[in-house]
Amino acid sequence: MIYNQIYELESVSRNQDIDLNINPEEWQKQSVKWGHPIHSICSYMASFPPRVPHYFISRFTKPGDIVLDPFSGRGTTPAEACMMGRVGIGSDLNPMAVVLTKAKVKMPLLNSVIRRLKDLEKTFEPRSVRELPWQIKMLYSKKVLQQLCHMKEGLNLTRGSVDNFLMAIILGGMHGASSKANYLSIPMPNTFSMSPNYVKNYIIKHKLKPPQYDVFDVIKYRLNRYYITDPYAMKGEAHLSDIRHITKYMKRRKASLIFSSPPYLKVIRYGKLNWIRLWMLNMEPQELDNQLDDKHTMPKYLKFIKSSINECSKVLEDDGLCFLVVGQVSGNRGPGKDKSVNLGNMIIDDLEGQVNMDFIGVIDDFYNKDSKVSRIWGVTKGNATKYDQIVVMCKDKHSIKKKNYTMKIDWY
Ligand SMILES: C[S@@+](CC[C@H](N)C(=O)[O-])C[C@H]1O[C@@H](n2cnc3c(N)ncnc32)[C@H](O)[C@@H]1O
């Protein structure tokens, strides 16, 4: 079998003799689209498909355990954990990621969402939109702009889960290519925001007119998709936090499993590529990009990963496992002809013995290349990944050896 290899690091696995019996085919046989519809409430770049954390949560935790993702992005890991009766905790330094994660781990009752939506609809009054930036005005009809401004002012994200949930729905519907009353903008990709000048020229060239939708109708249409079941019983947490400060919100609690994916390596600018959604959140794209750790050169990146692993070790149970999904990054970053870098192997080669965790191995997760967001539009221009690598670590190899992982995976 060429694909799906699990490389065991000679220096580590020979001594440790740890066999977690992980078989990537078990999650790869599920579709990349597998999972509860709430996962797709809003697109987010470099998110992993729910089938991956689902497999690891089933195999390595039991109901009631804490599952943590300190780079939670759109909240895939904590959401899956909550659906499976675990306590899903997510944090991220990107406030947009926190809105999306919170919407999934604190899914409100549908009745409360509808009640609040009716209140907002009742208090809506047309207003002038002349002062709005041209970059936003060119995307939407006048009525949609007025309604978006009303929602921006009316929704209070610190108030509770209902307002946050409505904001997550709006963010997901702000732009997309569908012809149905599903996306509010002129047709454009929903995965990322193209540059304002590119959009402007595209609109002129194709003589595009903003669609005449109603924000409240689009929200109702989208709501129907997510409430296919009652909200799952287990509630989780979403925190705005740098990885370096996760002990603050974890307090004395420890996670049984950390399943996460740090920023890759100069691959994605979450600010620049989300300028439309960030307008809705009153955030400056450049400011966000200055804060996030997604533009380091290799030595700084490895230093960042080293401190991230050490922070994770502080909040992991002694018999807990930590999995970090990292991409294979190509394009002038490594040695050899194709200059690609296997980040997983590189992390282990460089950091073994220097972090407060033991490396167990690295798993190659090949996926259908067409499903990778960064492939779809070439954001990374040669930096897109062919497969992900999953770095496997434990806090204490002796405790891990004693455990018997025989959980059956339930693909709901
Ligand atoms: C690869 S994405 C995670 C995607 C996630 N697994 C999902 O399924 O949506 C990496 C995340 O790291 C976040 N990030 C970057 N620097 C950070 C930092 N210093 N502390 C916490 N999060 C950070 C980014 O905002 C981004 O959401």
The ligand as an ORCA input file, in Angstrom:
! r2SCAN-3c Opt
* xyz 0 1
  C      -5.541     25.428      9.845
  S      -6.604     26.555     10.677
  C      -7.606     25.497     11.692
  C      -8.844     25.041     10.956
  C      -9.716     24.114     11.791
  N      -9.093     22.840     12.014
  C     -11.080     23.894     11.107
  O     -11.465     22.743     10.836
  O     -11.762     24.876     10.802
  C      -5.500     27.309     11.819
  C      -6.123     28.316     12.772
  O      -5.119     28.840     13.620
  C      -5.526     30.150     14.014
  N      -4.367     30.842     14.613
  C      -3.313     31.438     14.000
  N      -2.439     31.898     14.914
  C      -2.943     31.564     16.148
  C      -2.496     31.723     17.499
  N      -1.334     32.319     17.787
  N      -3.263     31.243     18.503
  C      -4.451     30.633     18.244
  N      -4.928     30.463     16.989
  C      -4.186     30.906     15.951
  C      -6.079     30.738     12.728
  O      -6.962     31.796     12.989
  C      -6.779     29.515     12.106
  O      -8.151     29.518     12.440
*
